[in-house]
Amino acid sequence: MPRILRRDGDLPVRSLWQRVKDIALTDVSVLARGGVSEGSLEKLEEVLIEADFGVATSMRLVEDVRLQALRGTIRTQSDFLAALEEGVATALGADTDNAAVVFAARPPTVLLVIGVNGAGKTTFIGKLAALMQVRGKRTLVGAADTFRAGAVDQLRMWAERSGADFLGAVQGTDPASVAFSAIDAGITRGMDVVIIDTAGRLHTSAGLMEELRKIHRVIGKRIPGAPHETLLVLDATIGQNAIAQARTFAASVPITGIVMTKLDGTARGGIVLAVREALNVPVKFIGTGETMADIEPFNPVAFANELVEG
């Protein structure tokens, strides 16, 4: 798994575990007595909140550590590290979530991709199309973002790079009709997967969110049960603002999966956990770079290890 935490300017980003060690929770004599001081627990909570875990999640993780210490199951530095990692992995859905893409019983599978401007949505679609192609899934990309100038050309470029088919439209065309046509084209051409882009909309724009609801309805009319996945793309570098975005989108259309991008640009990867908990929706993919290969199906155990130990 590529490293999530990168360098901040010329200074190396300190891992969460390095910061946790500063709290003195690694004092073996304290741990051996089956206790962790309340002051240390408060500092741990602060560190987790600073790493964008969110207040509720941070409090729960700290409480779990406290209870394990009282039970005597945390007695060494490695015990503590393992307990924290396990708590993070569990909160990320290690025991409950299915991060795999849900495919339709009969093709094509329709994947609707949504998110705000600048989150990396178009880049993600290109990477996802490439991943589908590598997996032997004939893929068509539909450009239902007819609002932003240049959006169709940008998506066409990514589709060509991935080897996927493409269906576009002129600027100003009704986005829902483009989505409908993309599915028609996918059926006619014998595609396995149809990925539909949408305009990167401000989550505070009621008009654009209504348009998104219309696209979702039209897709469902063309193929009952579609879209089979509605993937919300969020920028990890915006921190807690991602939660507000996620909740607003979720109030408009049913979201089935979260995509976190730009994790190579932040040392506050706890936002992945905070968003996962806010929506109770699986994280499906993470993005850690700009190349076509920089996309990963989400692995909560590996992510927890990378997040905590760095």
PEPE-V602591 format. One record per residue. N is the residue number from 0. RES is the residue in one small letter. PHI is phi in whole degrees, 0 to 359 (* if undefined). OMEGA is omega in radians with two decimals (999 if undefined). D_LAST is the distance of its C-alpha to the last C-alpha in whole Angstrom. Layout:
n	res	phi	omega	d_last
N	RES	PHI	OMEGA	D_LAST
N	RES	PHI	OMEGA	D_LAST
This chain:
n	res	phi	omega	d_last
0	m	*	3.11	12
1	p	301	-3.10	11
2	r	292	-3.10	7
3	i	278	-3.03	8
4	l	267	-3.09	6
5	r	251	3.14	9
6	r	267	3.12	12
7	d	254	-3.01	14
8	g	65	3.12	17
9	d	262	-3.09	17
10	l	256	3.11	15
11	p	293	3.10	11
12	v	287	-3.13	9
13	r	278	-3.13	8
14	s	292	3.10	5
15	l	302	-3.12	7
16	w	295	3.10	7
17	q	299	3.13	8
18	r	288	3.10	11
19	v	296	-3.14	12
20	k	298	3.13	13
21	d	296	-3.10	15
22	i	284	-3.14	17
23	a	78	3.04	18
24	l	289	3.13	18
25	t	272	3.06	17
26	d	291	-3.02	21
27	v	301	-3.11	22
28	s	296	3.10	25
29	v	289	-3.13	25
30	l	298	-3.11	23
31	a	296	3.10	26
32	r	276	3.10	28
33	g	74	-3.13	27
34	g	218	3.03	26
35	v	229	-3.05	23
36	s	295	3.12	25
37	e	299	3.11	26
38	g	297	3.11	24
39	s	294	3.13	21
40	l	295	3.09	21
41	e	296	3.12	22
42	k	292	3.08	19
43	l	299	3.11	17
44	e	300	3.12	18
45	e	298	-3.13	18
46	v	298	-3.13	14
47	l	294	3.12	14
48	i	295	3.10	17
49	e	297	3.12	16
50	a	273	3.05	12
51	d	71	3.05	15
52	f	289	-3.06	15
53	g	91	-3.04	19
54	v	295	-3.07	22
55	a	298	-3.13	23
56	t	294	3.13	20
57	s	299	-3.13	18
58	m	297	-3.13	22
59	r	292	3.12	22
60	l	296	3.14	18
61	v	294	3.12	19
62	e	297	3.12	23
63	d	295	3.09	22
64	v	298	-3.13	20
65	r	298	-3.12	23
66	l	294	3.11	25
67	q	294	3.10	23
68	a	295	3.12	24
69	l	295	3.12	27
70	r	282	3.13	28
71	g	83	-3.14	27
72	t	273	3.06	24
73	i	247	-3.09	21
74	r	232	-3.12	22
75	t	225	3.10	19
76	q	300	-3.12	16
77	s	293	3.07	15
78	d	299	-3.11	17
79	f	295	3.14	16
80	l	301	-3.14	12
81	a	297	-3.13	14
82	a	295	-3.14	16
83	l	293	3.11	13
84	e	300	-3.12	11
85	e	297	3.12	15
86	g	297	3.12	16
87	v	294	-3.13	14
88	a	299	3.13	15
89	t	295	3.12	18
90	a	295	3.11	18
91	l	274	3.06	17
92	g	92	-3.11	20
93	a	302	-3.08	19
94	d	261	-3.00	22
95	t	230	-2.97	24
96	d	276	2.98	23
97	n	247	-3.08	24
98	a	277	-3.11	22
99	a	286	3.06	25
100	v	294	3.11	27
101	v	273	3.13	31
102	f	260	3.12	33
103	a	292	3.10	37
104	a	297	3.11	40
105	r	231	-3.09	42
106	p	292	0.13	40
107	p	270	2.95	39
108	t	279	-3.12	36
109	v	254	3.12	36
110	l	247	3.10	32
111	l	261	-3.08	33
112	v	245	-3.06	30
113	i	230	3.12	30
114	g	156	-3.10	28
115	v	270	3.07	29
116	n	301	3.05	29
117	g	86	-3.11	26
118	a	279	-3.11	24
119	g	97	-3.05	24
120	k	295	-3.11	26
121	t	297	3.10	28
122	t	298	3.12	26
123	f	299	-3.13	24
124	i	300	3.09	28
125	g	300	3.13	28
126	k	294	-3.13	25
127	l	294	3.11	26
128	a	298	3.12	30
129	a	297	3.13	28
130	l	297	3.11	26
131	m	298	3.13	30
132	q	298	3.13	32
133	v	298	3.14	30
134	r	279	3.10	30
135	g	83	3.13	34
136	k	261	3.08	34
137	r	296	-2.92	37
138	t	235	3.02	35
139	l	239	3.10	37
140	v	253	3.12	35
141	g	252	-3.06	38
142	a	265	3.12	37
143	a	272	2.99	38
144	d	271	3.14	37
145	t	256	-3.09	41
146	f	268	-3.04	40
147	r	272	3.11	38
148	a	299	3.10	40
149	g	88	-3.08	38
150	a	295	-3.11	36
151	v	294	3.14	38
152	d	296	3.13	38
153	q	296	3.14	34
154	l	291	3.09	34
155	r	301	3.13	36
156	m	300	3.14	35
157	w	294	3.12	31
158	a	297	3.13	34
159	e	296	3.13	35
160	r	296	-3.11	32
161	s	275	-3.08	31
162	g	86	-3.12	35
163	a	272	2.98	35
164	d	288	-3.06	39
165	f	217	2.98	39
166	l	225	-3.12	41
167	g	240	3.12	42
168	a	201	3.13	44
169	v	286	-3.14	46
170	q	301	3.12	44
171	g	96	3.08	46
172	t	295	3.13	46
173	d	299	-3.08	46
174	p	301	-3.13	42
175	a	296	3.12	43
176	s	292	3.09	46
177	v	293	3.11	43
178	a	299	3.11	41
179	f	299	-3.14	44
180	s	294	3.13	45
181	a	296	3.11	42
182	i	293	3.08	42
183	d	303	3.14	46
184	a	296	3.12	45
185	g	298	3.12	42
186	i	292	-3.12	45
187	t	298	-3.08	47
188	r	272	3.11	45
189	g	71	-3.13	44
190	m	284	3.03	40
191	d	273	-3.05	38
192	v	223	2.99	35
193	v	239	3.11	36
194	i	255	-3.09	33
195	i	248	3.07	35
196	d	279	3.05	33
197	t	226	3.13	34
198	a	299	3.06	35
199	g	288	-2.97	32
200	r	254	2.99	33
201	l	292	-3.10	33
202	h	292	3.13	32
203	t	267	-3.10	35
204	s	269	-3.09	38
205	a	297	-3.12	40
206	g	297	-3.13	42
207	l	289	3.09	39
208	m	291	3.06	37
209	e	293	3.07	41
210	e	299	3.11	41
211	l	297	3.09	38
212	r	299	3.13	39
213	k	295	3.11	42
214	i	302	-3.13	40
215	h	298	3.14	39
216	r	294	-3.10	42
217	v	296	3.10	44
218	i	300	-3.14	41
219	g	293	3.10	42
220	k	287	-3.12	46
221	r	287	3.07	46
222	i	226	3.12	44
223	p	305	-3.12	44
224	g	92	3.09	40
225	a	270	-0.06	39
226	p	291	-3.11	36
227	h	284	2.97	34
228	e	219	2.95	31
229	t	242	-3.00	30
230	l	258	3.12	27
231	l	265	-3.14	26
232	v	266	-3.12	24
233	l	233	3.14	22
234	d	270	-3.08	20
235	a	294	-3.06	16
236	t	282	-3.11	17
237	i	270	3.03	20
238	g	64	-3.02	18
239	q	296	3.07	21
240	n	298	3.13	24
241	a	297	-3.14	22
242	i	292	3.11	23
243	a	298	3.10	27
244	q	300	-3.08	27
245	a	300	-3.10	26
246	r	294	3.14	29
247	t	291	3.10	31
248	f	297	-3.11	31
249	a	295	3.10	31
250	a	284	-3.10	34
251	s	262	3.13	36
252	v	222	3.11	35
253	p	291	3.13	33
254	i	264	-3.12	30
255	t	252	-3.11	28
256	g	202	3.13	25
257	i	251	3.04	22
258	v	239	3.11	21
259	m	254	-3.13	18
260	t	253	3.02	18
261	k	63	3.10	16
262	l	290	3.05	12
263	d	281	-3.07	12
264	g	251	-3.12	14
265	t	216	3.03	12
266	a	258	-3.06	9
267	r	244	-3.08	11
268	g	293	3.10	10
269	g	299	3.14	12
270	i	298	3.10	15
271	v	300	3.13	15
272	l	293	-3.10	16
273	a	297	3.13	18
274	v	291	3.12	20
275	r	303	-3.13	20
276	e	287	-3.11	22
277	a	294	-3.09	24
278	l	262	-3.00	26
279	n	55	-3.13	25
280	v	233	-3.10	25
281	p	296	2.92	22
282	v	279	-3.07	20
283	k	260	-3.09	21
284	f	216	2.95	19
285	i	232	3.10	16
286	g	245	-3.08	17
287	t	233	3.13	14
288	g	173	-3.03	17
289	e	258	-3.08	21
290	t	280	-3.09	22
291	m	300	-3.08	24
292	a	274	-3.05	21
293	d	276	3.07	18
294	i	216	-3.11	19
295	e	223	2.89	17
296	p	301	-2.97	19
297	f	287	3.06	17
298	n	237	-3.03	15
299	p	298	-3.13	14
300	v	292	3.12	13
301	a	295	3.14	11
302	f	293	3.13	10
303	a	299	3.11	9
304	n	298	-3.12	7
305	e	292	-3.12	5
306	l	293	-3.06	5
307	v	282	-3.05	6
308	e	271	3.08	4
309	g	70	999	0
